[in-house]
Amino acid sequence: MSTPSAKILIELLKNNHSIMHQQVKDITQAESMVQPPFRGNCLNWDIGHLLDVYGEMLEEMGLPGTMSEAEKKTYGYGSEPLCDAAKAGDLNAMLARLDKALPVIVEKLDSLSAEELERKVKIWRGEVSLIEALFFMQWHASFHTGQLELLRQLSGKNDKVI
């Protein structure tokens, strides 16, 4: 049975995931590689980075992550802009992996007790409770999902998704 905090987090994750899909609808692999004309990264990197964030959530909950070490070098925090299409992951395959990971995250969150959610974990910010770490990761995912709106337009779409 979910704790109140886990229920809120689950709803935020589902909402964010839905918005992500709305923003990438009809984006091609080539369109996903368009770089912004300023310091930043392409839509393909953003989706890969979201997959990395999902993986971090899973790992903090004791489950296998979503990415190989090589993929983490391409899509992880601090990675260089993804300009080489040959190094990019397939956009649709990454979206399918995100779709597969979300229910696993939700199921695990739904099963954790209040005590388990208060377990201390170490993240880059220091030692925090698991639920605090997961909420931070959700915020991080929301930040990058928000970038998708601009990256969609940069790819050549001229529409209003949400």
BELRAPE-V524452 format. One record per backbone hydrogen bond with DSSP energy under -0.5 kcal/mol. CO is the residue of the C=O (numbers start at 0). NH is the residue of the N-H. Records with the same first field share a line. If there is no record, write none. Layout:
CO->NH / NH
This chain:
2->6
3->7
4->8
5->9
6->10
7->11
8->12
9->13
10->14
11->15
12->16
13->17
14->18
15->19
16->20
17->21
18->22
19->23
20->24
23->26
27->31
29->32
30->33
31->43
41->45
42->46
43->47
44->48
45->49
46->50
47->51
48->52
49->53
50->54
51->55
52->56
53->57
54->58
55->59
56->60
57->62
58->61
67->71
68->72
69->73
70->74
71->75
75->78
80->82
82->84
83->86 / 87
84->87
89->93
90->94
91->95
92->96
93->97
94->98
95->99
96->100
97->101
98->102
99->103
100->104
101->105
102->106
103->107
104->108
105->109
106->110
107->110 / 111
108->111
112->116
113->117
115->118
116->130
118->129
120->122 / 127
122->125
125->122 / 127
127->120
128->132
129->133
130->134
131->135
132->136
133->137
134->138
135->139
136->140
137->141
138->142
139->143
140->144
141->145
142->146
143->147
144->147 / 148
145->148 / 149
146->150
147->151
148->152
149->153
150->154
151->156
152->155
158->160
